């Protein structure tokens, strides 16, 4: 299946979608309809250093793809009383 190419105008959203879809296509075989459906649900977010992706105690209902950069995660153990 051909890889999705970023639009020529260098739009960051389309470049990010291209990277995500290329990586996924290495592992999953998508039909063209499945690829379009998946892409319709993508939303580009940009975080700055020290921004939180998810606050402590919050419940996440989305899936995140890190296109560029790194993240750290911390887990707090429940304290016994």
Secondary structure by P-SEA (a helix, b strand, c coil): cccccccccccaaaaaaaaaaaaaaacccccaaaaaaaaaabbbbbbccccccccccccccbbbbbccbbbbbbbbccccc
